[in-house]
């Protein structure tokens, strides 16, 4: 049969790049950045056909370190932990209980292979370092020792730093390291989370010579991290069982509905209340003997009990469910998404019933950010495209939004998915836009970082674009919106005054302050967010009265 056409798409490369190829990519990327005096990070889109480019996670890390001004030849100085602080961090991390099983899992199976096992805490401090003696001497020369803080800001792109930042298993091979002195190494790392709270507690790392890389090490390290989390869960279950033994006779004497929960909010025992597996404890914690509003229970009096809390509702739950508050009411509610800490996104709500705040997962933080920047709403397919680059992954999106609705209730509308019109939304971003949800590789989030760096857009509730303070950001001038008030309304979205009295958005427009070089970019207009997040239903202005 005669061929009538010719394939225009080149086959994907199936073999990983060699160390020499990675070294050329490293040198070319740094040289190109210096020549262009790079302002924006690399585009998340495809590169030049046939040209080897760094992986997205590695490219983002390099761009961030260049903006920090880290020298790829020297790095930055670091201070080692003292013996007392090192021991205290070992105990507080909880990883000291799982070290025996980690040694058996990671060091014994590889036999005499030249590998180093390192365990770091959530802040990147190396708490334990064990392995082949000769290789450890080589690691000493690059500062990879017990007590050192192995994060990107000081030692460049590395396995521990990238895994903690991305919060997923990562492999950094040879010249993917930012510092040239690390190009002879390969390292794999996987984060470890507290299974009861979801809090990041540390990372497990295996390092060795780059020429001796083994493809199974990443899977082995990820499996060891899951095993460590299983061990942590077992220790927590033992503590919960001890609390349950103590709680049973106490609840019998209370004489009313009550719960006993551990420090993380997991229920040990209950009496006279619908069963709940866990109560959401606010980020700022609970104050003993004070009345708190607890999602799902309403107003409760809290009393400390051993390693947990005795929770007693002020108004007992009636047979008709009148005493239960199951969802936050949307009228007059204010929602704040705090993304200033890259490792701990937090959601706060001030509503008609009361206020509460607690950390959210990275996936929920991505969804909340996309919903906040597309107030007119998005379909499940649009959100899937923004999160995964695949509009077909709607089942995953709907499942995550269903979980969000369990504690957002009426604040989250659907068809399309959006925040209720009366909800005031504020997003607090980090000082450096490249620190905005650094673990996210969602196409929309990566584009948003680039737009924020360029000063083309700003986050909802922000008074100005979120520029890096290291790169000549315009200082605030008189007349700028403060932007740090969680109750502040949305900033201007266009040049026409809009009345939002009926929706509660309270959007007003303020003329540019005198001395301002240029008018401020809009916060979340449909035109500007079209290239950042999921497409809005229409290109019209914000919802008016």
N, C-alpha and C positions, 0 to 999 in steps of 0.2 A: 504494500500500500504506500502511495506517495505521501510524504510528509508535507502538509500545507502550511505549517507554521513552525515557529521555533520558540522554545521556552525562554521567557525573559527573566524568570526568577532563578537566582542561583541557589543551589542546594545548601542547606545549613551545615555549618561546620560541626562535626561530631567529636573530634579529638580536642582535648584541652590544649591551650597554648603552652608552649615550652617556656622554661625560665628565660631563655634568650629573647623570645618574643615579648614576654612580659616586661623585661628590662627595656626593650625599645619603646614599648607603649608608655612606660613610666617616664623615660627621658623626653619623649616627644610631647607628652601631655604637659609636663612642667615647662618645657621650652615654649610651647605654643601659648600657654597661659601667661608667661612672662612677656612674650612679644606683644600680646594683645592687651596687656594690663587688664586681665579678666575682671568683668563686673558681674556677669551672670554665671551661675553654674552651668555645667553641660546640659544641653537639652535632653529630656528623657526620651526623645524620639530616636529613630534609627540613625546611625551615623553614615559616613561615606561608604558606599558599597565596596566590599573587598578590603576595607581597612579595619584592622583589629583595634577594638576599643575596650577600655576597662569595663568590668561589670558595673551595673548601676550602683550597687552598694559601695563598691570601691571608688568609682568616679565621684559619687557624692561626698565620700570621706575626704578624698584628695582636694576637692573644691573647698570644702569647709576648712581644711588645714591650711590651704594657701591663703584664705581670707584671715585666718588667725595669725599668719606670718611665721608659721613654724618652719625652721630651716631643715630641709631634708638631709643635711649632712651632720647636724649636731643635735637636733631635737631640743628639748627643754630640760632644765634641771629638775630633779625630784628629790624629796626628802623621805628617808626610810622611816618606818614606824619603829618606835622603841619597843623593848621587850614587853613592858606592861600593857601598852596599848594594843600590841599585836595579840597578846593573850586575851585581852578583853574583847577584841573584835572576833576572835575565833569562837568564843563562847556565845556572843550575842548573835552571830550568824546562824547558829544551830547546825552548821555543817560539820562540827567536830564529831557529832553523833554518827555521821555517815562516812567518815574518812576510812574506816576499815573496809567497808564494802566497795568503796571507790578504788582502793589499792588492789583488791582482789579482781575487780572488773577490768581495770585499765592497765595495770603494770604487769601482772602475772601472765595474761594471755599473750602479750607481745614478746615475752621472754627477754632475750638479751638485745632486742632492738634498741637503737639509740633514740630514746624518747624521754621527755620530761613531762611529768604530771604536775600541773599547777592548779591550785584552787584559789579563786579570788572572791572577795565580798562584792556587794552591790555597787560599791564605789570604786572598784578596780584594784584594791589593795591585795597583793599576793599574800595569802595567809599560809599556804603550804606550798612547798616545791620539792619534789622528789624525782629520782630517776637515775640514769646512768651517770657515773661520776665524771667521766671525761667531758661529756656533753654539758654538764652543769658548770664546769669550769669555763667552757666557751660562753655559756649564758651569762656568767658573771661579768664578762667583758663588755656586754651590751646593757648591763644593769638589770637583767632579768633575774632578780633575787627575791628572797622572802622579805616582805615588808615594803617593797617598792610599789608605787601606784602605777599600774599598767593601763593607762587610758590614752585616748587619741591625742588629747591636748598636750601631752608631754612626750610620748614616744611614737606618735604617728599612728597610721593605720596598722592594727594588729588584731589577732584573733580575739583576745579578751575584750579589748575596747569596742570592737565592732559588734561582737555578740551581745555585750551589755547594752549597747546603743540600739541595735536592731531587735534585741530580745528574741532571737531565734538562732539556731546553730549556724555557724559561719566558718568558712575556710579561707585563710589568707595565705597565699602561696608566693614565695620568692619575691619578685619585684612588685607584687601587689602591696607589699609593705611600703609605707611612705618614706621611711628612713632608709637610706642606701646601706647602712650598716646591718640591716635586717634581711637583706636580699638573699642571704645564704640559708635562711630559715623558712620552714613552713609550719603553720600552726592551725589547729582546729579547736573551736570552743563552742560550748553550748550553755545557755543560761539556765539557772535553777530558780524556780519560783516556789514560794510557800503555798502548798496546795490548799490551805484553808483560807487564805486571804488573797492569793494571787500576787502578793508582793514579791518583787525581785529580791532574792537573797544572795545571789552570787553567780559565778560561772566556773565551769570545768574546762580546762585547757590541756591539750597535748601538743608539744612542740618537738621538732626534730630537724635534721638537715634537709634542705630543699631537694637534694638529689636522691633522698631516700623516702620520698613521699609514698604513702600507701593509700589507695582509694577507699579502703574500708574505715579509715580513722574517723571520718566525720560521722558515719552511722554509729560507730562504737561510742563516740563521745556523746552523741545525742541520746543513745540508749542509757548510758551511765547517768546522764542528767535526769532522765525519767525515773531511773532506779533511785536516785537520791531523793527525788520528790516523793516517791513511794515510802521511803524510810521516814521522811519528815511527816508524812501523813500518818504513819503508824504511831509515831511518838505523840502526835496531837490527839489521835483517837484514844490512846492510853490516858492522856490527861483529861479528856472529855469524860471517859468512863469513871475516873476518880471523882470528878465534879458531880457526875450523875449520882454516885453513891452518897455524896454529901447532901445533894439537893432533895432527894426523896423524902427524908423525914422532915426537912424544913418546909416543903410545900404542904405537907399534911397539917402543919401547925398554922399556916398563913390564914386559912379560912376564906379564901377568895381566889379569883383567877390570878394566875401569876406564871411567870416563866423564869427559868434559870438558864443563862447563856454563858459561854466562855468569853474570853477577852476579844475574840474575833467575831463574836455574835452568833456562833453556832449553838443551837438549842441542846441543852443536856437533859432537861426535863420540863414538863408543863402540867398545869392543872387548871381546868375550867376554861381553856382557850383553844381555838382551832390550832391544829398542829402546824408549826412553821419550822422549816429546816434551819433558817438563819435570819437574824435581824441585821439590818444594815446600820453599822455604827458610824457616826459622822467622823470626818477626818480629824476634827479638833478634839474628839473623845467625849466622854460623858462625865458629868460632875455628880458625885454622890449626893443623894437626898434631894436632888433637884427634879423639877418636872420637865420632861423632854417630850417632844412630839416624835413618835416612832412610826415610820411608814408601815401601814398594815394594822397598827394597834391604836393609834391616836396618842393622847397625852398619857404619859406613864411616869411613875416614881421609880427611881433607880437606886439600888443599894449595893455596895460592893460585897462580894461573897467569894472568899478564897481567890481563885484565879478567874473569876467571872463576875456576873451581875445577877441580882434578883430584880426582875422587871414586873411591876404591878400596874396595870391600867388604872387610870383615875376613874374612868367611866366603864364599868364592866360591859362586855359584849352581850347584847340582848339576843333573844331568839330570832328577831327579825334582822339581825346584823346592824342595828342602829348604832352600836358603839364602835364599829370598825371603820377606820379610814383606809380605803383601799387604793386611792389614787389622788394625786395632787390636783386641785381645782385650777383651771387655767385662767379664770378671771383675775386680772391684775397681777399675775405671776411674773416673776423676774428670774431668768435663768442665766447663769454665768458659767462659761466653760473656761477653766483656767489651764492653759497650756504652757505656763512659764517654766515649769520644771519638766525637762524632757522625759524623765523617767517616771513621772507620776501625774498624769492628767487627772483633773478633778472637776466634778460637776457640782454646782451649788444651785439650789432653788429656794426662792423666797416667795411663798404663795399665800393663799387665803387662810390655810390651816396653820402653817408655821413655816420654819425654814429648816433645811437640812443640806448636808454636803457629804460626799464620799468619793473616793477614787473610782475611775472607770477604766475598763480594759482598753488597750490600744485600738482594737477594732471599733469599739463603741465611740472612742474619741474621734476616729476618722469619720464615722457616720454623723456624729453630732456637729463636727466642723463643716461637713458638706451641707447638712441641713441648715446650719446657721448662715451660710453664704449663698443659699438659694432659697430665700424665704417664700417664693411663689410655689415651691414644691417640685418634687422629682419623682419619677416613676421608679419602680424596682429595677427596670432595665437600665435606666440612666445612672442610678447609683451603682449598679454592678459594673457598668462601663467605667465609671469614675474610680472605683475601688480596685478592680481587677483587670481593666482593659478588655473585659469580656462581658457583653451585654446579656449573655445567656445564663449567667450565674445568679439568677433572681431568687432561687430557693435559699441560698445562703444569706442574701440580703434580707429577705422577709423573715427568716429565723432570727437574725440579730435584731431587727426592728421590733419583733415580737417580744424579745427579752427586754429591750429598752422600755417598751410600753408598760411592763409590769410595775415599774416604779415612777415612770413619767405620767402615765395615765392620760388625762385630758390635755396635757401639754403637747402631746404628739398626735397630730391628725394624719389621715391617710386619704388616698385617692385624690391627688397624689400625696406622698409622704412629705410632711412639713410640720413646723411648729405652729401651734394655734395662733391666729391673727393677733390676739390680745396679749401674747407673751412678749416681753421685752428681753432680747437676747444680747449678751455681751460675750465676746471672745477675747481673752487676755493672752497675747502671744509672748514669746521670749524676746530678749533684747536682740538676738541675732536671728533673722528669719530662717537661716539654715538649721536652727535648733527646733523648728516647728515640727512636732511629731517625727523626730529623727528616725524612729523605727519603721516608719511608713514608707513603702515603695509604691503606693497607689499613684497612678498617673496624675490624677487631679491634684493630689497633695504636692507632688514634685513640681508641677507647674505653678501651683500657688506659691511655693517657696521662691521660685524664680521671679514671679510678679512682685512679691513683697520686697525682695532684694532691690529690684529696679525702681521701687516706689510707685508702681503703677496702680496698685490697689491697697486697701487697708482692711483690717479685720473689723467685723461689726462691733461698734462701740469704741473703736480706737480713734484718737484725735488726729492721728497722722499715720502715714505709712510706717511700717515697722522696720526701719533701716538698721544696719549694723553700726554700732557706735564707733567701730574702728575705721570706718570709711567715710568720714566727713559728712555724717548725717546733719541736716539742718537743725540747729538748736531751736527749741520752742520759742515762739515770739508771743507778745501780749495779744490776746484775742483767740489763741488756739484753744480748742476744747480740751479740758483736762484729761478726759478719757480713762481715768483710773477709778471713777466712781461706779461701783457695780450697779447702781440704780440709774445711771445716766441713760437717756434715750438713744436711739440710733442716730448716727451722724447724718449729714446731708447726703442725698442720693442724686439730686439733680439741681438745676438752677431755678426751678419753679417751686415756690412754697407749697407744701402739701399739708392738709389737715388730717390728722389720724386720731381724732378724738374718739371716734366710735370703735376703733380697733385697739386702742391703748398703746399703740406704738410710739406716739408722741414724737414723730419725726419733724424736726424743724431745720431751717436753713440759715446759716450764718455767713455773711459776706467774708471774703478773705481779709485777714488782719493786715493792717498797714505794715509795709516792709516785707511782706511775703513775696518770694520770688515768683511763685506761680500758684494758681488755684489748687486746692487740695483735691486729690483723686477721690472718686466716690467710694463708699464703703462696700456696697454690695449690689450695685445696679446690674440689671440683667445683661447689659451690653458688655461690661467689663468682666463679669464672671462667666461669660459664655465659654471662654477658652480655659477656665480654671476648674470649674466644678461641673456637675451635671447640668444639662440644658434646662432652662426655665420653661414653663408652659407657654409664656408669651414674652415679648420684648417690651411690654408696657411698663409704666412706672410702678412704684410700690403701691400696694392696695390702699385706696383712699376711702374716705367716709362714704 
